[in-house]
Amino acid sequence: MSVRTVQLGEVCEFIYGDSLKEEHRRPGKVPVFGSNGIVGWHDQAITSGPTIVIGRKGSIGEINWSSKPCYPIDTTYFVEKTKQPCDLRWLYFTLLKLGLIRLNKSAAIPGLNREDAYEQRIPWPDLSEQKRIAGLLEQADRLRRTRRYALELSDTFLPAAFLQLFGDPRKTTTRWDTEQLENLGTLDRGKSKHRPRNAPHLYGGPYPFIQTGDVANAVGYIRTHAQTYSEDGLKQSKLWATGTLCITIAANIGKTAILTYPACFPDSIVGFIPGEKVRVEFVQFWLEFLQETLEKTAPEVAQKNINLEILRELRCPVPPLPLQQEFAALVERQERLRAEQRESSRQADHLFRSLLHRTFA
């Protein structure tokens, strides 16, 4: 038996969020929602209960849920009441499946026109069926959120372990001798000699070509890449070995990731291969703690960057090698656990998307 459909505008109204600049937010427990989720906290809400928040500008058409009163800002619409009896959680899942992002107006200031949204047709089962569907999808959604939270929580373990073993690199004093980073291994910029750099014959071959975005988006290790070099590309570059620490010195300054396979990269990335006194995992986390400081030292030009000399002259503490090896073993165990968590999270996401698709097919 087919379910009748109605226009979205028959069910709800998209209310404009209200302006609330960051400097006007007061300490509190009320979540402040932008187009892509929570952007801060405040002591006052403008909704009275559970709320659907829809991205109006910025992350257009993104759908977020608040289980309690909240403050959607002026880049959003929100729904907290419906025009006719409707399970609000069911409506949230319906909007997720509806894909309002496709209604983005490509104008001078792109945005979501609510009148366009109102014209979209959605299924309209009776209230009891809405509640049943919402309950099923809620279980799958809770599972995927739990998996994501476990993955996020695991991100805090290694930095905490580093601080426990070695202290805070941001403090000027250290219990160990220090040496300049250039004396602790091989430190050099990547190579991309050919001009223009985007010459087609340089690309499309078998050699991975890592860029600053790949390093910035990696979580500890380079496992994927979007671009490759051809034989001609390799000739004007350099293939770095597995285990090389990649350090960005332009755009995303001071971001790090370790190669899990041989790869080339341009001169906006510095490669570090450790010598006998340090483990690459120790140097990576030491630099991660200094990333904000490195970024602040970059001159304000068209594109912020730091030069190789700044990295060479950084004084790195040199703890006993057995202590560094203990930390490296922790990193290895944690990476195995994270791989399992990533797969578990991927499966939970797939389950939710499959249920969402089948429910609203």
Residue frames relative to the residue before (quaternion, step in Angstrom):
aa qw qx qy qz dx dy dz
M 1.0000 0.0000 0.0000 0.0000 0.00 0.00 0.00
S 0.3632 -0.7562 0.5026 0.2089 3.56 -0.68 1.09
V 0.4025 -0.6950 0.5489 0.2318 3.54 -1.18 0.70
R 0.4499 -0.6894 0.4865 0.2927 3.58 -0.85 0.89
T 0.2994 -0.7485 0.5647 0.1768 3.56 -1.21 0.46
V 0.1287 -0.7607 0.6308 0.0832 3.53 -1.29 0.46
Q 0.5352 -0.5796 0.4803 0.3834 3.56 -1.25 0.21
L 0.5996 -0.5956 0.3984 0.3564 3.57 -1.04 0.81
G 0.6407 0.5530 -0.3224 0.4241 3.57 1.03 -0.78
E 0.5972 0.5525 -0.3622 0.4549 3.62 1.22 -0.33
V 0.7049 0.4836 -0.2417 0.4592 3.55 1.22 -0.57
C 0.8318 -0.0195 0.0820 0.5486 3.58 0.87 -0.91
E 0.3096 -0.7028 0.6021 0.2186 3.52 -1.39 0.17
F 0.3431 -0.7084 0.5778 0.2156 3.56 -1.02 0.85
I 0.1823 -0.7946 0.5749 0.0695 3.58 -0.54 1.22
Y 0.4824 -0.6625 0.4869 0.3022 3.58 -0.97 0.82
G 0.4333 -0.6538 0.5549 0.2775 3.56 -1.09 0.78
D 0.4351 -0.7024 0.5120 0.2350 3.55 -1.31 0.29
S 0.5631 -0.6126 0.4389 0.3392 3.57 -1.10 0.71
L 0.1428 0.7595 -0.6266 0.1011 3.55 -1.03 0.84
K 0.1951 -0.8090 0.5461 0.0962 3.57 0.02 1.29
E 0.6591 -0.5492 0.3451 0.3807 3.53 -1.14 0.67
E 0.6822 0.5019 -0.3004 0.4386 3.59 0.95 -0.84
H 0.6724 0.4832 -0.2939 0.4776 3.59 1.25 -0.27
R 0.5353 0.6248 -0.4100 0.3936 3.59 1.26 -0.04
R 0.2357 -0.7762 0.5748 0.1079 3.54 -0.89 1.03
P 0.6266 -0.5559 0.3768 0.3954 3.62 -1.07 0.63
G 0.3055 0.7439 -0.5463 0.2344 3.56 -0.82 0.97
K 0.5302 -0.6501 0.4604 0.2904 3.55 -1.33 -0.01
V 0.4899 0.6486 -0.4380 0.3840 3.58 1.26 0.28
P 0.3696 -0.7440 0.5027 0.2390 3.64 -0.62 1.04
V 0.2413 -0.7369 0.6170 0.1342 3.54 -1.05 0.89
F 0.1685 -0.8227 0.5402 0.0547 3.58 -0.61 1.16
G 0.1610 -0.7170 0.6697 0.1077 3.50 -1.14 0.87
S 0.7782 -0.3623 0.2350 0.4560 3.55 -1.28 -0.18
N 0.7837 0.3202 -0.1594 0.5078 3.59 1.09 -0.62
G 0.7856 -0.2830 0.1543 0.5282 3.58 1.14 0.53
I 0.7721 -0.3409 0.2583 0.4700 3.54 -1.31 -0.33
V 0.0998 -0.8094 0.5784 0.0176 3.57 -0.83 1.06
G 0.8046 -0.0938 0.0564 0.5836 3.61 1.24 0.02
W 0.4137 -0.6871 0.5466 0.2407 3.53 -1.37 -0.23
H 0.0799 -0.7840 0.6156 0.0057 3.55 -1.21 0.61
D 0.4897 -0.6712 0.4673 0.3022 3.59 -1.26 0.16
Q 0.7386 0.3356 -0.1997 0.5496 3.57 1.30 0.11
A 0.2432 -0.7678 0.5784 0.1297 3.57 -1.03 0.85
I 0.2740 -0.7360 0.5814 0.2123 3.58 -1.24 0.35
T 0.6589 0.3847 -0.3302 0.5557 3.59 1.27 0.14
S 0.4417 -0.7425 0.4560 0.2136 3.55 -1.16 0.56
G 0.8102 0.0665 -0.0251 0.5818 3.58 1.24 -0.15
P 0.7972 -0.1975 0.1702 0.5446 3.60 -1.11 -0.53
T 0.0711 -0.8281 0.5535 -0.0529 3.55 -0.91 1.01
I 0.2604 -0.6996 0.6394 0.1844 3.55 -1.19 0.70
V 0.1235 -0.7899 0.5987 0.0487 3.59 -0.84 1.01
I 0.1316 -0.8099 0.5712 0.0208 3.57 -0.77 1.09
G 0.4498 -0.6954 0.4933 0.2659 3.58 -0.83 0.95
R 0.1866 -0.7965 0.5698 0.0776 3.59 -0.72 1.13
K 0.7700 0.0357 -0.0025 0.6370 3.56 1.08 -0.82
G 0.6961 0.4060 -0.3255 0.4946 3.57 -1.15 0.54
S 0.7883 -0.0641 0.1043 0.6030 3.58 -0.30 -1.27
I 0.1273 -0.8657 0.4825 0.0400 3.52 0.49 1.31
G 0.8354 0.2000 -0.1637 0.4850 3.54 -0.91 0.98
E 0.4426 0.6708 -0.4758 0.3573 3.61 1.24 0.07
I 0.2242 -0.7811 0.5746 0.0973 3.56 -1.02 0.86
N 0.0005 0.7944 -0.6063 0.0353 3.57 -0.81 1.06
W 0.2699 -0.7632 0.5731 0.1274 3.53 -1.22 0.60
S 0.0781 -0.7538 0.6498 0.0583 3.54 -1.06 0.82
S 0.3403 -0.7690 0.5076 0.1874 3.58 -0.69 1.06
K 0.7635 0.2642 -0.1574 0.5679 3.59 1.27 -0.16
P 0.7098 -0.4175 0.3097 0.4754 3.63 -1.21 0.16
C 0.0188 -0.8168 0.5742 -0.0528 3.56 -0.97 0.88
Y 0.3841 -0.6953 0.5542 0.2487 3.57 -1.35 -0.06
P 0.1107 -0.7871 0.6049 0.0491 3.63 -0.13 1.23
I 0.3307 -0.7641 0.5175 0.1971 3.61 -0.76 0.98
D 0.7342 -0.5045 0.2699 0.3656 3.54 -1.33 0.20
T 0.5629 0.5414 -0.4271 0.4556 3.61 1.18 0.29
T 0.6987 0.4510 -0.2437 0.4990 3.58 1.30 0.07
Y 0.2696 -0.6277 0.6760 0.2762 3.44 -1.54 -0.01
F 0.0872 -0.7882 0.5988 0.1121 3.56 -1.25 0.19
V 0.1780 -0.7447 0.6343 0.1067 3.52 -1.32 0.50
E 0.0414 0.7956 -0.6040 0.0211 3.58 -0.82 0.97
K 0.7564 0.2145 -0.1473 0.6002 3.58 1.29 -0.30
T 0.2650 -0.7634 0.5685 0.1542 3.56 -1.17 0.55
K 0.5915 -0.6138 0.4093 0.3254 3.54 -1.24 0.52
Q 0.7745 0.0961 -0.0680 0.6215 3.55 1.25 -0.42
P 0.7044 -0.4737 0.2852 0.4450 3.61 -1.15 0.50
C 0.1844 0.7714 -0.5738 0.2041 3.55 -0.66 1.17
D 0.4127 -0.6706 0.5530 0.2725 3.56 -1.06 0.74
L 0.4051 -0.7595 0.4511 0.2358 3.60 -0.44 1.20
R 0.6290 0.5250 -0.3424 0.4598 3.59 1.04 -0.70
W 0.6133 0.5283 -0.3423 0.4771 3.59 1.06 -0.73
L 0.6494 0.5160 -0.3199 0.4578 3.58 0.96 -0.84
Y 0.5987 0.5572 -0.3499 0.4568 3.60 1.06 -0.72
F 0.6873 0.4643 -0.2845 0.4807 3.59 0.84 -0.95
T 0.6147 0.5490 -0.3406 0.4525 3.59 1.06 -0.72
L 0.6705 0.4872 -0.2938 0.4762 3.58 0.97 -0.86
L 0.5836 0.5604 -0.3718 0.4552 3.58 1.09 -0.63
K 0.7063 0.4567 -0.2592 0.4748 3.57 0.87 -0.98
L 0.6067 0.6047 -0.3511 0.3780 3.59 1.06 -0.72
G 0.2478 -0.8169 0.4936 0.1661 3.60 1.13 -0.62
L 0.0257 0.8514 -0.5222 0.0418 3.58 0.69 1.08
I 0.4862 0.6757 -0.4338 0.3448 3.60 1.20 -0.32
R 0.6164 0.5672 -0.3448 0.4237 3.60 1.12 -0.58
L 0.6406 0.5289 -0.3222 0.4539 3.60 1.26 -0.26
N 0.3236 0.7689 -0.4921 0.2487 3.57 1.28 0.17
K 0.3002 -0.7476 0.5690 0.1649 3.55 -0.89 1.01
S 0.2666 -0.7788 0.5484 0.1472 3.60 -0.53 1.13
A 0.2408 0.7590 -0.5552 0.2404 3.53 0.39 1.30
A 0.7597 -0.3248 0.2546 0.5026 3.59 -1.29 -0.23
I 0.7590 0.1116 -0.0740 0.6371 3.57 1.09 -0.77
P 0.2746 -0.7968 0.5116 0.1673 3.62 -0.04 1.25
G 0.1637 0.7880 -0.5814 0.1192 3.55 -1.09 0.66
L 0.5025 -0.6249 0.5082 0.3142 3.53 -1.37 0.13
N 0.2528 -0.7555 0.5912 0.1260 3.57 -0.70 1.14
R 0.3933 -0.7558 0.4656 0.2394 3.58 -0.52 1.12
E 0.5809 0.5734 -0.3857 0.4302 3.60 1.12 -0.49
D 0.6152 0.5255 -0.3374 0.4811 3.58 1.10 -0.67
A 0.6482 0.5217 -0.3111 0.4592 3.54 1.01 -0.87
Y 0.6412 0.5528 -0.3292 0.4183 3.59 0.92 -0.87
E 0.6631 0.5275 -0.3094 0.4316 3.60 1.09 -0.64
Q 0.5393 0.6345 -0.4089 0.3733 3.60 1.22 -0.32
R 0.3349 -0.7468 0.5422 0.1904 3.55 -1.01 0.85
I 0.0891 -0.7848 0.6131 0.0181 3.53 -1.04 0.90
P 0.5672 -0.5705 0.4440 0.3946 3.60 -1.16 0.45
W 0.1376 -0.8048 0.5740 0.0620 3.58 -1.11 0.59
P 0.0184 -0.8000 0.5988 -0.0331 3.59 0.21 1.27
D 0.6195 -0.5292 0.3914 0.4277 3.59 -1.21 0.20
L 0.7243 -0.4866 0.2804 0.4001 3.56 -1.27 0.45
S 0.6475 0.5213 -0.3328 0.4452 3.60 0.94 -0.80
E 0.6575 0.4937 -0.3055 0.4803 3.59 1.03 -0.77
Q 0.5896 0.5577 -0.3574 0.4621 3.58 1.09 -0.69
K 0.6774 0.4922 -0.2914 0.4626 3.57 0.89 -0.96
R 0.6341 0.5243 -0.3366 0.4580 3.60 1.00 -0.76
I 0.6645 0.5008 -0.2965 0.4687 3.57 0.91 -0.97
A 0.6587 0.5155 -0.3092 0.4525 3.58 0.92 -0.94
G 0.6430 0.5306 -0.3262 0.4457 3.59 1.00 -0.80
L 0.6569 0.5070 -0.3057 0.4670 3.58 0.96 -0.87
L 0.7015 0.4562 -0.2726 0.4748 3.58 0.84 -0.98
E 0.5921 0.5714 -0.3635 0.4367 3.58 1.10 -0.62
Q 0.6363 0.5221 -0.3317 0.4609 3.59 0.98 -0.78
A 0.6782 0.4750 -0.2913 0.4791 3.58 0.90 -0.91
D 0.6466 0.5186 -0.3166 0.4613 3.59 1.02 -0.79
R 0.6441 0.5162 -0.3206 0.4646 3.58 1.00 -0.82
L 0.6256 0.5398 -0.3336 0.4537 3.57 1.04 -0.77
R 0.6981 0.4566 -0.2934 0.4670 3.61 0.82 -0.93
R 0.6355 0.5171 -0.3401 0.4616 3.62 1.04 -0.66
T 0.6235 0.5312 -0.3308 0.4687 3.58 1.08 -0.72
R 0.6539 0.5057 -0.3103 0.4695 3.58 0.97 -0.85
R 0.6547 0.5042 -0.3145 0.4671 3.60 0.97 -0.83
Y 0.6444 0.5244 -0.3232 0.4531 3.57 0.98 -0.84
A 0.6327 0.5272 -0.3327 0.4594 3.59 0.98 -0.82
L 0.6461 0.5139 -0.3112 0.4708 3.57 1.04 -0.82
E 0.6602 0.4980 -0.3024 0.4741 3.59 0.96 -0.86
L 0.6494 0.5263 -0.3178 0.4476 3.58 0.97 -0.85
S 0.6478 0.5302 -0.3252 0.4399 3.58 1.00 -0.78
D 0.5572 0.6127 -0.3839 0.4084 3.60 1.21 -0.46
T 0.6771 0.5106 -0.2931 0.4414 3.60 1.12 -0.59
F 0.5493 0.6669 -0.3898 0.3187 3.59 1.18 -0.45
L 0.7207 0.4636 -0.2743 0.4362 3.59 0.70 -1.04
P 0.6330 0.4998 -0.3603 0.4686 3.66 0.90 -0.69
A 0.6460 0.5086 -0.3244 0.4677 3.60 1.01 -0.78
A 0.6483 0.5115 -0.3170 0.4665 3.58 1.01 -0.80
F 0.6189 0.5419 -0.3370 0.4579 3.59 1.04 -0.78
L 0.6685 0.4971 -0.3024 0.4633 3.59 0.86 -0.93
Q 0.6463 0.5239 -0.3197 0.4535 3.58 1.01 -0.79
L 0.7314 0.4369 -0.2400 0.4654 3.59 0.93 -0.88
F 0.8423 0.2408 -0.0595 0.4785 3.57 0.88 -0.98
G 0.4931 -0.6367 0.4568 0.3778 3.59 1.19 -0.31
D 0.6258 -0.5658 0.4048 0.3526 3.54 -1.35 0.10
P 0.3881 -0.7498 0.4874 0.2228 3.64 -0.54 1.14
R 0.6149 0.5773 -0.3481 0.4092 3.59 1.18 -0.43
K 0.6079 0.5220 -0.3566 0.4804 3.56 1.28 -0.18
T 0.5528 -0.6720 0.3939 0.2961 3.56 -1.01 0.83
T 0.7075 0.4343 -0.2692 0.4883 3.59 1.08 -0.57
T 0.0090 -0.7792 0.6267 0.0004 3.55 -1.16 0.65
R 0.4854 -0.6871 0.4602 0.2837 3.58 -1.07 0.66
W 0.7123 0.4136 -0.2530 0.5075 3.60 1.26 -0.11
D 0.6022 -0.5257 0.4447 0.4041 3.53 -1.28 0.33
T 0.2538 -0.7587 0.5802 0.1527 3.57 -1.21 0.52
E 0.0941 -0.7626 0.6357 0.0741 3.53 -1.28 0.48
Q 0.5773 -0.5569 0.4474 0.3955 3.55 -1.20 0.44
L 0.5947 -0.6172 0.3840 0.3435 3.54 -0.99 0.89
E 0.6359 0.5510 -0.3419 0.4185 3.60 0.99 -0.74
N 0.6708 0.4953 -0.2965 0.4657 3.60 1.20 -0.47
L 0.6564 0.5268 -0.3004 0.4488 3.58 1.28 -0.14
G 0.8012 -0.0631 0.0263 0.5944 3.57 1.26 0.15
T 0.6322 -0.4887 0.4136 0.4364 3.55 -1.29 -0.34
L 0.0007 0.8022 -0.5934 0.0656 3.55 -0.73 1.11
D 0.2586 0.7725 -0.5372 0.2187 3.58 -0.47 1.15
R 0.5474 -0.6169 0.4557 0.3348 3.54 -1.26 0.47
G 0.5560 -0.5724 0.4842 0.3589 3.50 -1.27 0.45
K 0.3545 -0.7438 0.5322 0.1943 3.56 -1.27 0.24
S 0.1467 0.7311 -0.6581 0.1044 3.51 -1.11 0.86
K 0.0708 -0.8894 0.4515 0.0065 3.55 0.52 1.29
H 0.6411 0.5837 -0.3394 0.3648 3.57 0.96 -0.84
R 0.0799 -0.7647 0.6361 0.0642 3.56 -1.12 0.72
P 0.4956 -0.2400 -0.8284 0.1020 1.57 -1.64 1.84
R 0.5951 -0.6134 0.3964 0.3353 3.57 -1.13 0.68
N 0.7172 0.4489 -0.2546 0.4683 3.57 1.14 -0.56
A 0.2569 0.7773 -0.5331 0.2136 3.60 1.18 0.46
P 0.5141 -0.7007 0.3943 0.2987 3.63 -0.62 1.08
H 0.6622 0.5408 -0.3335 0.3972 3.60 0.96 -0.79
L 0.5767 0.5984 -0.3768 0.4092 3.62 1.23 -0.21
Y 0.7663 0.4109 -0.1712 0.4634 3.57 1.14 -0.59
G 0.7043 0.5136 -0.3395 0.3535 3.51 -1.42 0.16
G 0.5684 0.6053 -0.3840 0.4038 3.58 1.22 0.25
P 0.7397 -0.4598 0.2891 0.3974 3.59 -1.25 -0.34
Y 0.6377 0.5724 -0.3255 0.3998 3.63 1.21 -0.19
P 0.4269 -0.7157 0.4854 0.2645 3.63 -0.56 1.12
F 0.1220 -0.7730 0.6211 0.0421 3.55 -1.00 0.93
I 0.1746 -0.8169 0.5480 0.0441 3.55 -0.35 1.33
Q 0.1310 -0.7904 0.5955 0.0600 3.58 -0.98 0.89
T 0.7275 -0.4540 0.2706 0.4376 3.59 -1.26 0.35
G 0.6370 0.5376 -0.3357 0.4388 3.60 1.00 -0.74
D 0.6142 0.5470 -0.3459 0.4516 3.59 1.08 -0.70
V 0.6601 0.4922 -0.3012 0.4808 3.57 1.03 -0.82
A 0.6776 0.5110 -0.2977 0.4371 3.57 0.86 -0.98
N 0.7358 0.4251 -0.2314 0.4737 3.58 1.03 -0.78
A 0.5270 0.6178 -0.4189 0.4063 3.58 1.25 -0.15
V 0.2672 -0.7188 0.6091 0.2024 3.55 -1.23 0.41
G 0.8456 -0.0812 0.0011 0.5276 3.54 0.09 1.32
Y 0.8288 0.0689 0.0308 0.5545 3.57 0.80 -1.04
I 0.4108 -0.6685 0.5628 0.2602 3.56 -1.15 0.72
R 0.0063 0.8196 -0.5705 0.0523 3.56 -0.52 1.23
T 0.7848 0.1865 -0.0986 0.5827 3.57 1.22 -0.44
H 0.0551 -0.7791 0.6231 0.0417 3.55 -1.26 0.38
A 0.4095 -0.7361 0.4955 0.2120 3.55 -1.18 0.59
Q 0.7813 0.2885 -0.1255 0.5391 3.59 1.19 -0.48
T 0.1185 -0.7815 0.6072 0.0809 3.57 -1.20 0.53
Y 0.3857 -0.6869 0.5641 0.2474 3.53 -1.31 0.45
S 0.4147 -0.6487 0.5798 0.2666 3.51 -1.31 0.53
E 0.7170 -0.3722 0.3183 0.4960 3.59 -1.25 -0.21
D 0.6432 0.5059 -0.3237 0.4749 3.60 1.01 -0.75
G 0.6310 0.5335 -0.3309 0.4557 3.56 1.04 -0.76
L 0.6556 0.5142 -0.3111 0.4573 3.56 0.97 -0.86
K 0.6279 0.5720 -0.3438 0.4005 3.61 0.97 -0.81
Q 0.7535 0.3555 -0.2082 0.5124 3.60 1.03 -0.69
S 0.6792 0.4285 -0.2812 0.5253 3.58 1.31 0.26
K 0.3788 -0.6856 0.5540 0.2822 3.58 -1.13 -0.60
L 0.3137 -0.7366 0.5714 0.1804 3.56 -1.01 0.85
W 0.2035 -0.7964 0.5635 0.0829 3.57 -0.54 1.21
A 0.5318 -0.6792 0.4216 0.2795 3.56 -1.06 0.82
T 0.6330 -0.4806 0.4460 0.4116 3.53 -1.34 0.35
G 0.7540 0.3577 -0.2727 0.4787 3.59 -0.95 0.86
T 0.4825 0.6484 -0.4462 0.3844 3.59 1.27 -0.06
L 0.3304 -0.7161 0.5777 0.2102 3.55 -1.03 0.82
C 0.2146 -0.7716 0.5901 0.1016 3.58 -0.70 1.13
I 0.0522 -0.7908 0.6097 -0.0158 3.58 -0.87 1.03
T 0.3020 -0.7703 0.5322 0.1794 3.59 -0.63 1.06
I 0.1209 -0.8022 0.5821 0.0547 3.59 -0.99 0.85
A 0.7328 0.2737 -0.2205 0.5826 3.60 1.27 0.24
A 0.7931 0.2386 -0.2305 0.5109 3.56 -1.21 0.62
N 0.7964 0.0021 0.0383 0.6035 3.61 0.05 -1.27
I 0.1333 -0.8674 0.4762 0.0556 3.58 0.26 1.29
G 0.8523 0.1901 -0.1511 0.4632 3.53 -1.03 0.91
K 0.4419 0.6598 -0.4838 0.3677 3.60 1.19 0.33
T 0.1373 -0.8169 0.5588 0.0407 3.57 -1.00 0.78
A 0.1120 0.7556 -0.6436 0.0473 3.54 -1.29 0.48
I 0.3759 -0.7301 0.5356 0.1973 3.56 -1.12 0.75
L 0.4570 -0.6860 0.4958 0.2734 3.59 -0.90 0.94
T 0.2129 -0.7617 0.5976 0.1318 3.56 -1.00 0.85
Y 0.7532 0.1435 -0.1327 0.6281 3.57 1.34 0.15
P 0.6192 -0.5373 0.3923 0.4170 3.63 -1.15 0.42
A 0.0892 0.8043 -0.5786 0.1022 3.59 -0.98 0.84
C 0.3895 -0.6623 0.5824 0.2653 3.54 -1.35 0.35
F 0.0446 0.7779 -0.6257 -0.0371 3.54 -1.27 0.29
P 0.5567 -0.6429 0.4196 0.3174 3.61 -1.17 0.58
D 0.6866 -0.5109 0.3346 0.3945 3.58 -1.31 0.06
S 0.5196 0.5876 -0.4394 0.4379 3.59 1.24 0.30
I 0.6899 0.3576 -0.2518 0.5769 3.55 1.38 0.08
V 0.2309 -0.7475 0.6096 0.1276 3.54 -1.06 0.85
G 0.2498 -0.7617 0.5810 0.1412 3.55 -1.04 0.82
F 0.0824 -0.7815 0.6173 0.0379 3.58 -1.01 0.84
I 0.0759 -0.7628 0.6420 0.0138 3.54 -0.86 1.11
P 0.3713 -0.7822 0.4494 0.2199 3.62 -0.39 1.18
G 0.3959 -0.6789 0.5645 0.2526 3.51 -1.27 0.56
E 0.7926 -0.3556 0.2311 0.4382 3.55 -1.23 -0.46
K 0.6745 0.5437 -0.3004 0.3991 3.61 1.14 -0.46
V 0.7994 0.2362 -0.1163 0.5401 3.59 1.15 -0.45
R 0.3617 -0.6739 0.5953 0.2462 3.51 -1.32 0.47
V 0.5725 -0.6247 0.4043 0.3443 3.57 -1.00 0.80
E 0.6180 0.5537 -0.3520 0.4331 3.61 1.06 -0.69
F 0.6354 0.5195 -0.3326 0.4645 3.59 1.03 -0.76
V 0.6730 0.4931 -0.3043 0.4598 3.59 0.85 -0.95
Q 0.6290 0.5488 -0.3439 0.4301 3.58 0.96 -0.80
F 0.7214 0.4290 -0.2672 0.4735 3.60 0.75 -0.98
W 0.5797 0.5611 -0.3712 0.4596 3.59 1.12 -0.58
L 0.6833 0.4696 -0.2797 0.4842 3.58 0.95 -0.88
E 0.6020 0.5661 -0.3640 0.4297 3.58 1.04 -0.69
F 0.6571 0.4972 -0.3103 0.4740 3.58 1.02 -0.75
L 0.7075 0.4438 -0.2557 0.4869 3.59 1.16 -0.58
Q 0.4020 0.7682 -0.4480 0.2178 3.59 1.27 -0.19
E 0.6679 0.5034 -0.3102 0.4521 3.58 0.87 -0.89
T 0.6394 0.5200 -0.3181 0.4687 3.57 1.04 -0.79
L 0.6463 0.5177 -0.3170 0.4624 3.58 0.96 -0.86
E 0.6534 0.5188 -0.3195 0.4492 3.55 0.96 -0.84
K 0.6618 0.5124 -0.3060 0.4536 3.57 1.02 -0.77
T 0.6517 0.5203 -0.3198 0.4498 3.60 1.13 -0.55
A 0.5329 0.6370 -0.4074 0.3797 3.60 1.25 -0.34
P 0.4663 -0.6899 0.4735 0.2872 3.60 -0.86 0.90
E 0.4657 -0.6691 0.5060 0.2818 3.57 -1.14 0.69
V 0.1979 0.7506 -0.6003 0.1925 3.55 -0.08 1.35
A 0.7802 -0.2938 0.2102 0.5106 3.58 -1.23 -0.23
Q 0.7728 0.0019 -0.0091 0.6346 3.56 1.06 -0.77
K 0.4287 -0.7228 0.4752 0.2608 3.55 -0.59 1.15
N 0.1500 0.7729 -0.6091 0.0958 3.56 -1.07 0.77
I 0.2461 -0.7233 0.6161 0.1918 3.53 -1.31 0.27
N 0.4190 -0.7113 0.4942 0.2724 3.59 -1.11 0.49
L 0.7000 -0.4891 0.3340 0.3991 3.52 -1.32 0.36
E 0.5994 0.5928 -0.3638 0.3961 3.59 1.04 -0.71
I 0.6080 0.5573 -0.3570 0.4385 3.58 1.03 -0.74
L 0.6759 0.4745 -0.2920 0.4824 3.58 0.95 -0.85
R 0.6449 0.5447 -0.3300 0.4224 3.58 0.91 -0.88
E 0.7468 0.4298 -0.2192 0.4578 3.55 0.98 -0.86
L 0.4347 0.6823 -0.4773 0.3431 3.59 1.24 -0.02
R 0.2854 -0.7560 0.5639 0.1703 3.56 -0.88 0.91
C 0.1582 -0.8128 0.5603 0.0172 3.51 -0.55 1.30
P 0.4228 -0.6756 0.5282 0.2930 3.63 -0.85 0.85
V 0.2141 -0.7739 0.5854 0.1124 3.56 -1.12 0.67
P 0.1349 -0.8065 0.5731 0.0538 3.60 0.06 1.27
P 0.6725 -0.4634 0.3607 0.4505 3.60 -1.21 0.24
L 0.5704 -0.6390 0.3992 0.3270 3.55 -0.93 0.93
P 0.6278 0.5318 -0.3678 0.4333 3.67 0.90 -0.69
L 0.6373 0.5167 -0.3308 0.4663 3.58 1.07 -0.69
Q 0.6369 0.5074 -0.3191 0.4849 3.57 1.05 -0.76
Q 0.6520 0.5154 -0.3150 0.4584 3.58 1.02 -0.79
E 0.5956 0.5506 -0.3500 0.4686 3.56 1.15 -0.66
F 0.6648 0.4844 -0.3001 0.4831 3.57 0.98 -0.86
A 0.6350 0.5329 -0.3317 0.4503 3.61 0.96 -0.80
A 0.6333 0.5182 -0.3279 0.4720 3.59 1.07 -0.72
L 0.6137 0.5340 -0.3366 0.4742 3.58 1.08 -0.71
V 0.6399 0.5246 -0.3181 0.4627 3.57 0.98 -0.89
E 0.6596 0.5165 -0.3137 0.4469 3.57 0.89 -0.91
R 0.6724 0.4841 -0.3028 0.4711 3.60 0.91 -0.90
Q 0.6593 0.5121 -0.3082 0.4563 3.55 0.98 -0.84
E 0.6344 0.5273 -0.3340 0.4560 3.59 1.03 -0.71
R 0.6175 0.5240 -0.3462 0.4735 3.60 1.05 -0.69
L 0.6569 0.5037 -0.3015 0.4731 3.55 0.97 -0.91
R 0.6617 0.5089 -0.3117 0.4539 3.59 0.93 -0.86
A 0.6043 0.5476 -0.3606 0.4527 3.59 1.06 -0.67
E 0.6522 0.4954 -0.3055 0.4856 3.58 1.01 -0.83
Q 0.6612 0.5068 -0.3076 0.4597 3.57 0.98 -0.84
R 0.6291 0.5324 -0.3360 0.4559 3.59 1.01 -0.77
E 0.6637 0.4945 -0.3028 0.4726 3.57 0.96 -0.88
S 0.6411 0.5198 -0.3189 0.4660 3.57 1.00 -0.82
S 0.6543 0.5030 -0.3043 0.4758 3.57 1.01 -0.84
R 0.6318 0.5336 -0.3293 0.4558 3.58 1.01 -0.82
Q 0.6720 0.4964 -0.2999 0.4605 3.58 0.92 -0.88
A 0.6437 0.5147 -0.3212 0.4664 3.59 1.03 -0.79
D 0.6315 0.5169 -0.3255 0.4776 3.60 1.04 -0.75
H 0.6546 0.5155 -0.3091 0.4586 3.57 0.97 -0.89
L 0.6313 0.5308 -0.3279 0.4608 3.58 0.99 -0.83
F 0.6707 0.4973 -0.3054 0.4578 3.58 0.87 -0.94
R 0.6743 0.4958 -0.3041 0.4550 3.60 0.85 -0.94
S 0.6403 0.5290 -0.3246 0.4526 3.59 1.03 -0.79
L 0.6630 0.4939 -0.3030 0.4739 3.56 0.95 -0.91
L 0.6388 0.5330 -0.3224 0.4516 3.57 0.99 -0.87
H 0.6665 0.5007 -0.2980 0.4651 3.56 0.94 -0.91
R 0.6943 0.4782 -0.2920 0.4517 3.59 0.83 -0.95
T 0.6491 0.5429 -0.3177 0.4278 3.56 1.03 -0.81
F 0.8041 0.2569 -0.1145 0.5238 3.56 0.97 -0.91
A 0.2927 0.7734 -0.5085 0.2399 3.57 1.21 0.49
